[in-house]
Amino acid sequence: MRTLAPLLVHPRRTHFAALAMVTAFGVAASGCDSRSDAGDAVAVVGGAPIPREQLEWAVERAQADAERTGRSFPDEDSEAFRRRRHKILEQLVFEAEISKSASRLGIAVPTAAVYERAEEDGEEEADAGEEREPNDRDLAFTRSSVRAHLLYEAISRQLARAVTIAPRRVDLYYRSHRDEFDSTGVTRARARVVIETRLLQERRQAIMQRWVTAMKARFRPTVRYSTGY
């Protein structure tokens, strides 16, 4: 299971994780100073608790990913471990915010799609040498994380539906980068396709970044972290 960059990198989730990292500083600056005890929850997002068990699972998965890929992971009694654990919790908070926002927008993803993506991730981990057989807890938390990622993708698609790139922008880009395309033997027609795709991607990412920033600001007063979790 992949949880938080740079603890992991998943080709389908790189942008999601990158946005989580960018906005995590906003969570740290505001949410960490607003702590409350919520039973066995390590955090509460808009009234919805994040169980301690879910954080422990996510940390275990991050440790397993690090071990499998030969990367270091902090010792549990170190300050570095506590910082890493908090970043993982911030990712879980981010996923909860995405799920709540999707519900508010009337966006949902099919359960079958969630199960299929989760199964694909499990197969990738098995191919990478993960030996432990997933239990019910693993499956539940994996699917929860996968659902948040799929909802993020669905929100991104909805926000970008009306995005277009004016032909004039494509022409300007081509003229300023013509040497680059000529040197690689790319025809003008092909270059225009590449340029439009590139500009669309940049525009969509910028739109999603602004949306995430606004979402974080909206949830900031509702995020609470349990004392000494």
Secondary structure as UniProt FT lines:
FT   TURN            5..7
FT   TURN            11..13
FT   HELIX           14..30
FT   HELIX           31..33
FT   TURN            39..40
FT   STRAND          41..45
FT   TURN            46..47
FT   STRAND          48..51
FT   HELIX           52..69
FT   TURN            76..77
FT   HELIX           79..105
FT   HELIX           111..127
FT   TURN            128..129
FT   HELIX           136..159
FT   TURN            160..162
FT   HELIX           167..176
FT   HELIX           178..183
FT   TURN            184..185
FT   HELIX           188..219
FT   HELIX           220..222
FT   STRAND          223..225
FT   TURN            227..228
//
